[in-house]
Amino acid sequence: MKRNQNILLGILLGLIWPFSTTAAEEEGTADLASAITSGKATVSGRYRYENVDEDNALKDANASTLRLRLNYRTSQWNGWSAFAEFDHVFHVLVDDFNSGGGTSPNRSEYSIVADPEGSDLNQIYFDLDPNDNWKYRFGRQRILLDNQRFVGGVGWRQNEQTYDALTLNTKAISNTALSYSYVNNVRRIFGQSVSGGKARLDGHLFNAKINVSDSFAVTPYLYYLDYASALANSTATAGVRLGGNVNVGDGKIVLLTEFATQSDAGDNPVSYDADYFHLTAAWAMENGLSLGIAFESLGSDSSAGTAFRTPLATLHIFNGWADVFVPAGTPVAGLEDLYATVAFKAGQWNLTGVYHDFSAASGSGDYGSEFDFSAARSLGERYGVLFKGAFFSSDSTSYVDKNIIWIMLTTSY
C-alpha cells in the first residue's frame, strides 16, 4: 500500500510542477508580502441551545454552546494562496450534557450532545490555481462530495470534521468536473484530545461529475478507505448517481437515483458485500413550495453480520435529525428509510417538514418513525435564526423514543 501511495503522490507532483512553472511565467514575480497582508479576514459566531429527551435511564441533556470562528485567506501569489481557519467552542452557562467520544466522562449520566468544548485549527491549507482547469489543495481542509452521504464535514456540529489531505480538481475534460483526494487523517468532531477524535488511514476518494445534458448529470465515484485502527471502517465503495430536473408547468421535477456497492478493504477482519440505493423525486414550484418523496436503503450482509457503512458521512442530514442511528451505525439488518418532505416560504421564513418511516433492509423488522421540522430566516445581512425539532417514535426494543429541540442564532462579519 505504501509503495502504491508513493507512486501516486509522485505522479501528482509531476503533474503539479509544470503547471506551477507556467503560472509563475504568466503572472510574473508578484509581491509575496503584499499577497499575505492584503488577504481577507472574516469572523463568525454560532450560538445553539439543544435539549435532548430520551425514553431511557439517561438524564435529559441541556446544552448551551457557542462557536466562534476566525478565518483568513491570502491574496494570490503566482497562482498560490493560503487559508487558515480557527474555531473555539464554549459551553455557556448550561452544560448538563455528555459531549460524547470520552470528552466529558464526569457527565455520562446525561444524553449526548456531541459539541465538546475546546479550540481547533479547523483548516490550514495551500491552494495552487495555475489556470481555470486545474486546482490543487494541500493541507487540512473541508471535503464535501455530492450530498455528503459518503464524504462530508458534519457541519451541523459545532466542531466539524476536516481532513489532512491532498486534493486535485480539474475541468480539463469537457463537461466533466473530476476530483481526487488522498486522505491520511480524519479530524473528527470530538477534537484531538481524545482517541476518538482522529482516525489515521490511507484514503483515496475519486469523484467525477459528468454533465450529460443541460439538466442532468451522472456522477461515478470510488472511495477506498484503509484504516490504521478502526478496521471495521476499511471499505471499498463504488457507485454512481444520476440527478437532474425536468420543467413541468410553473415548476420543475427534481430527480435523483443512486446505487453503490461496498465490500471490505485493507485489514478489515470481516469479509462482506452490501449495497446502497437511493431514489428521490420532488416537485419544486415557482411559489417556493416543494413536495418530495424518497426511499433510501443501506443493505445488509446477514451472513457476515454487518451492513453498509458510511464512516466519513455527514450523518445528521440523513435518516432523521434525531440521529437515532448514528451512535451504533447502520443496524446489522440494514436500514430502509421511506420519507416525505415539504418545504415552503411563509413571509421571511423558510419552513421544512420531513416524515420518516424506518425499517430493516433484511427481514421484516420495523424500527419506528420520525417527524422533523425547521423554521429559519435571516435577520438583516449578518444575522440568522433557526428553530428546529426532531421527534422519533420507536417500534423496536433496540431503540427508544427520542425528542430533540434546537434554537440557533448565527452571525458573520
C-alpha positions, 0 to 999 in steps of 0.5 A: 500500500505504501509503495502504491501511495508513493507512486501516486503522490509522485505522479501528482507532483509531476503533474503539479510542477509544470503547471506551477512553472507556467503560472509563475511565467504568466503572472510574473514575480508578484509581491509575496508580502503584499499577497499575505497582508492584503488577504481577507479576514472574516469572523463568525459566531454560532450560538445553539441551545439543544435539549435532548429527551430520551425514553431511557435511564439517561438524564435529559441533556441541556446544552448551551454552546457557542462557536466562534470562528476566525478565518483568513485567506491570502491574496494570490501569489503566482497562482498560490494562496493560503487559508487558515481557519480557527474555531473555539467552542464554549459551553455557556452557562448550561452544560448538563450534557455528555459531549460524547467520544470520552470528552466529558466522562464526569457527565455520562449520566446525561444524553449526548450532545456531541459539541465538546468544548475546546479550540481547533485549527479547523483548516490550514491549507495551500491552494495552487490555481495555475489556470481555470482547469486545474486546482490543487489543495494541500493541507487540512481542509473541508471535503464535501462530495455530492450530498455528503452521504459518503464524504462530508464535514458534519457541519451541523456540529459545532466542531466539524470534521476536516481532513489532512489531505491532498486534493486535485480538481480539474475541468480539463475534460469537457463537461466533466468536473473530476476530483481526487483526494488522498486522505491520511487523517480524519479530524473528527468532531470530538477534537484531538484530545481524545482517541476518538477524535482522529482516525489515521488511514490511507484514503483515496476518494475519486469523484467525477461529475459528468454533465450529460445534458443541460439538466442532468448529470451522472456522477461515478465515484470510488472511495477506498478507505484503509484504516490504521485502527478502526478496521471495521471502517476499511471499505471499498465503495463504488457507485454512481448517481444520476440527478437532474430536473425536468420543467413541468408547468410553473415548476420543475421535477427534481430527480435523483437515483443512486446505487453503490456497492461496498465490500471490505478493504485493507485489514478489515477482519470481516469479509462482506458485500452490501449495497446502497440505493437511493431514489428521490423525486420532488416537485419544486414550484415557482411559489417556493413550495416543494413536495418530495418523496424518497426511499433510501436503503443501506443493505445488509450482509446477514451472513457476515453480520454487518451492513453498509457503512458510511464512516466519513458521512455527514450523518445528521442530514440523513435518516432523521435529525434525531440521529437515532442511528448514528451512535451504533451505525447502520443496524446489522439488518440494514436500514430502509428509510421511506420519507416525505418532505415539504418545504415552503416560504411563509413571509421571511421564513423558510419552513421544512417538514420531513416524515420518516418511516424506518425499517430493516433492509433484511427481514421484516423488522420495523424500527419506528418513525420520525417527524422533523421540522425547521423554521429559519430566516435571516435577520438583516445581512449578518444575522440568522435564526433557526428553530428546529425539532426532531421527534422519533417514535420507536417500534423496536426494543433496540431503540427508544423514543427520542425528542430533540429541540434546537434554537440557533442564532448565527452571525458573520462579519 
